[in-house]
Amino acid sequence: MSMDTRAAPYSTGPDTATGPLVLLGIETSCDETAASVVRQAADGTVEVLSSVVHSQIDDHAAYGGVVPEIAARSHVETIDGVVKRALSEANFDWTALDGVAATAGPGLVGGVMVGLSYAKGVAMGRGLPLVAVNHLEGHAVSARLGRPVAYPFLLLLVSGGHCQLLEVRGIGDMSRLGTTLDDAAGEAFDKIAKAMGLGYPGGPALERLAATGTDEGAERFDLPRSLLGRRDCDFSFSGLKTAAARLSQGLTTEADKADLARAVQNAIARQLAERSVRALDLFAESHPDLDRPAFVVAGGVAANATVRARLTAVAEARGFDFVAPPMAYCTDNAAMIALAGAERLRLGLTSDLAVAARPRWPLDEARALSDPTHAPGRKGAKS
């Protein structure tokens, strides 16, 4: 896997922490075109004034997954209307904004370029500061859209493209404790669902089918448990994905398919919980002064009820508060990008108009360089 090691060129300006900040956020990293207006008070209180998401599910359904060129074209066609609607729903005009934030990576680079270019135009045309946001950093702060969450906290970022555990000490200050060695959990959900003929998007379809299965029936399926002998916090879902896809080929009844779906969901939730326990223990050892620290679970897979229940249980058992974003902010959205932008702008961090879109952008770039999970040239996780 080749890795772009350039950091977004942030410059440090005046401290703007003395008053509220209103940010327009733009998100186009995959198959949603999203815009949001968020107001953050000086004390960190967050108010989402609007959040507009245009989904491309219908555009990609026939292909069983996201087609990058179709996604980029759709972003071009819809972004102006989505942004104007976000401003209208917030009852704001351009003059009310303190800055504009946009996803600059990681993601499908064609789509990232659309949103970032639009934000550059806004910044230049309206004389506003630009903040280029790491999409993963947006997910990292997304729980703060629903309730105050103090730094530091332990984060499990689990989505279609990412699966990693991080210690989050503040905006731009995060350390990777573990990551996927191959597929992300959401990718496993989607590809197994596709093998079972459940359509797109696969994760929600598999969860609906699993709800009609039984735990007794699920136990019939022998699915692999990866990395049991390892004492780290990494993940691996490729063996599970391959085994489940093979098992699905011999199923003929809906009841059998439902039981397999339940087995898959249970297995993914179990591995997320098992690997998270290690990180919870490490975090607690590093922060013995914290009383009931937060275990934040963010990303699209955080919307899965079985995953939430399993992770809530391990958090409670270790004395952590389980925190997840409101359901509307688990999947990709622009409110989290606006909030991450506001937190950066409050620190006086802005981006140059020359900032480039990035297909890969690890949150912990030092760890990604010193301890890469994939050999150069090999396709792998984006972080």
Secondary structure as GFF3:
##gff-version 3
##sequence-region A 1 383
A	DSSP	beta_strand	10	12	.	.	.	ID=ss1
A	DSSP	beta_strand	21	27	.	.	.	ID=ss2
A	DSSP	beta_strand	32	40	.	.	.	ID=ss3
A	DSSP	beta_strand	46	55	.	.	.	ID=ss4
A	DSSP	alpha_helix	57	60	.	.	.	ID=ss5
A	DSSP	three_ten_helix	61	63	.	.	.	ID=ss6
A	DSSP	alpha_helix	68	89	.	.	.	ID=ss7
A	DSSP	three_ten_helix	94	96	.	.	.	ID=ss8
A	DSSP	beta_strand	99	105	.	.	.	ID=ss9
A	DSSP	alpha_helix	109	126	.	.	.	ID=ss10
A	DSSP	beta_strand	130	134	.	.	.	ID=ss11
A	DSSP	alpha_helix	135	141	.	.	.	ID=ss12
A	DSSP	three_ten_helix	142	145	.	.	.	ID=ss13
A	DSSP	beta_strand	153	158	.	.	.	ID=ss14
A	DSSP	beta_strand	163	170	.	.	.	ID=ss15
A	DSSP	beta_strand	173	179	.	.	.	ID=ss16
A	DSSP	alpha_helix	185	195	.	.	.	ID=ss17
A	DSSP	alpha_helix	202	210	.	.	.	ID=ss18
A	DSSP	alpha_helix	215	218	.	.	.	ID=ss19
A	DSSP	alpha_helix	238	248	.	.	.	ID=ss20
A	DSSP	alpha_helix	254	286	.	.	.	ID=ss21
A	DSSP	beta_strand	294	298	.	.	.	ID=ss22
A	DSSP	three_ten_helix	300	303	.	.	.	ID=ss23
A	DSSP	alpha_helix	305	317	.	.	.	ID=ss24
A	DSSP	beta_strand	321	323	.	.	.	ID=ss25
A	DSSP	three_ten_helix	327	329	.	.	.	ID=ss26
A	DSSP	alpha_helix	335	346	.	.	.	ID=ss27
A	DSSP	beta_strand	349	351	.	.	.	ID=ss28
A	DSSP	alpha_helix	365	370	.	.	.	ID=ss29
###
